[in-house]
Amino acid sequence: MGEYESTKQFIRYLNIAKGLSGEFRSQLYVTMDAKYIKSIKMNDLKHQATSISKQCAGLIKYLKGYDQDNNVVKEFDDENFIEIITEFYKD
């Protein structure tokens, strides 16, 4: 199954990544206040971090089997984990 043993474990890692994205955004303000970066660069990085956080949240919701209105639409198990991830990322 690759690097992750279960969907539940992968969701845990996604939650960690989402939290770290928020921490990164906080540190951007400190960095800008210390004049290490300009506000234009800070805003660009903040936008990217926010996008990553939203993607993590969407993937977590998808893996848990909920739609945008929090209705259960699918129930997943670890056996079809790779199939789920592939489906999420296809265009």
Contacts in CASP RR format, 6 or more apart in sequence:
PFRMAT RR
TARGET T0000
AUTHOR 0000-0000-0000
METHOD contacts of the structure
MODEL  1
MGEYESTKQFIRYLNIAKGLSGEFRSQLYVTMDAKYIKSIKMNDLKHQAT
SISKQCAGLIKYLKGYDQDNNVVKEFDDENFIEIITEFYKD
1 78 0 8 1.000
1 81 0 8 1.000
1 82 0 8 1.000
2 82 0 8 1.000
4 10 0 8 1.000
4 13 0 8 1.000
4 81 0 8 1.000
5 78 0 8 1.000
6 78 0 8 1.000
6 81 0 8 1.000
7 63 0 8 1.000
7 76 0 8 1.000
7 77 0 8 1.000
7 78 0 8 1.000
7 81 0 8 1.000
7 84 0 8 1.000
10 63 0 8 1.000
10 81 0 8 1.000
11 60 0 8 1.000
11 63 0 8 1.000
11 64 0 8 1.000
14 56 0 8 1.000
14 59 0 8 1.000
14 60 0 8 1.000
14 63 0 8 1.000
15 56 0 8 1.000
15 60 0 8 1.000
17 52 0 8 1.000
17 56 0 8 1.000
18 53 0 8 1.000
18 56 0 8 1.000
18 57 0 8 1.000
18 60 0 8 1.000
19 53 0 8 1.000
21 49 0 8 1.000
21 50 0 8 1.000
21 52 0 8 1.000
21 53 0 8 1.000
21 56 0 8 1.000
22 49 0 8 1.000
22 53 0 8 1.000
24 45 0 8 1.000
24 49 0 8 1.000
25 46 0 8 1.000
25 49 0 8 1.000
25 50 0 8 1.000
28 37 0 8 1.000
28 42 0 8 1.000
28 45 0 8 1.000
28 46 0 8 1.000
28 49 0 8 1.000
29 42 0 8 1.000
31 37 0 8 1.000
31 42 0 8 1.000
32 38 0 8 1.000
32 39 0 8 1.000
32 42 0 8 1.000
37 45 0 8 1.000
59 88 0 8 1.000
61 68 0 8 1.000
62 84 0 8 1.000
62 88 0 8 1.000
63 76 0 8 1.000
63 84 0 8 1.000
63 88 0 8 1.000
65 72 0 8 1.000
65 73 0 8 1.000
65 74 0 8 1.000
65 75 0 8 1.000
65 76 0 8 1.000
66 72 0 8 1.000
66 73 0 8 1.000
67 73 0 8 1.000
76 84 0 8 1.000
END
